[in-house]
Amino acid sequence: MLFICYPKCTTCQKAAKWLDANKIAYTQRHIVDDAPTYEELKTWHEKSKLPLKKFFNTSGLLYKEMKLKDKLPTMSEEEQLELLATNGMLVKRPLVIKDDIVLVGFREAEWKEQLHG
């Protein structure tokens, strides 16, 4: 299982503690040093069945600086994926990738349901 996070992010720290407490093995990947590629994001988006907007870190500084709230609605999916692939800080975190499971952000109830199956 792949756990993609930003180590300084408190939500990511909480998620890692939760995984450890539940004895769920994972490989940790730094979202900035090893940012998701266009191909990875496309695959995860398809598997997740979530709207692409959910993959954006809407509370991030970069998102706000780039005024993406206004720009995203007019961008194609391909343009959005290309943009996400340019900088890991644009991607919502943490991300969990396991077989056909893709979890975006940390919601304990959802993680419990998906990862304890």
ZAMARGU-4260 file (C-alpha; in steps of 0.2 Angstrom, whole numbers, plus 5000, padded with zeros to 4 digits):
<rodrens>
0) 5000/5000/5000 | 5006/5017/4995 | 5004/5032/5008 | 5008/5048/4999 | 5010/5063/5011
5) 5019/5079/5016 | 5028/5075/5032 | 5025/5093/5039 | 5006/5092/5036 | 4997/5088/5053
10) 4983/5079/5044 | 4996/5067/5036 | 5004/5065/5053 | 4987/5060/5060 | 4984/5048/5046
15) 5001/5040/5048 | 4998/5037/5067 | 4981/5030/5063 | 4989/5018/5050 | 5003/5013/5063
20) 4990/5011/5077 | 4980/4999/5066 | 4995/4990/5061 | 4993/4993/5042 | 5009/4992/5032
25) 5013/5005/5020 | 5026/5013/5009 | 5028/5031/5013 | 5031/5043/4998 | 5035/5062/5000
30) 5022/5071/4989 | 5034/5085/4985 | 5051/5076/4983 | 5042/5062/4973 | 5027/5071/4966
35) 5013/5061/4957 | 5015/5060/4938 | 5001/5064/4926 | 4999/5045/4922 | 4998/5041/4941
40) 4985/5054/4944 | 4975/5049/4929 | 4975/5031/4935 | 4971/5036/4953 | 4957/5048/4947
45) 4949/5034/4937 | 4950/5021/4951 | 4944/5033/4964 | 4927/5037/4955 | 4929/5054/4963
50) 4927/5071/4954 | 4944/5077/4949 | 4942/5093/4960 | 4943/5082/4975 | 4962/5079/4971
55) 4966/5097/4973 | 4973/5104/4989 | 4960/5118/4990 | 4966/5124/5007 | 4984/5126/5000
60) 4993/5142/4998 | 4998/5138/4980 | 4980/5134/4975 | 4974/5151/4982 | 4989/5160/4974
65) 4985/5153/4957 | 4966/5157/4959 | 4962/5139/4954 | 4945/5141/4962 | 4940/5152/4947
70) 4951/5143/4934 | 4947/5125/4937 | 4929/5125/4931 | 4935/5131/4913 | 4949/5118/4912
75) 4948/5101/4904 | 4951/5086/4914 | 4968/5084/4905 | 4973/5102/4909 | 4968/5099/4927
80) 4979/5083/4928 | 4993/5091/4919 | 4992/5105/4932 | 4992/5093/4947 | 5007/5084/4940
85) 5017/5101/4940 | 5018/5102/4959 | 5014/5090/4973 | 5008/5104/4984 | 4993/5106/4973
90) 4988/5088/4977 | 4976/5085/4991 | 4985/5074/5004 | 4987/5061/5011 | 4983/5049/4997
95) 4982/5030/5000 | 4983/5019/4985 | 4980/5000/4987 | 4975/4989/4973 | 4958/4997/4967
100) 4957/5008/4983 | 4961/5026/4981 | 4958/5037/4997 | 4960/5056/4995 | 4962/5066/5012
105) 4960/5058/5029 | 4943/5054/5035 | 4945/5041/5048 | 4928/5032/5046 | 4931/5030/5027
110) 4949/5023/5030 | 4942/5011/5043 | 4929/5005/5031 | 4941/5004/5016 | 4957/4997/5024
115) 4950/4985/5036 | 4940/4975/5023
</rodrens>
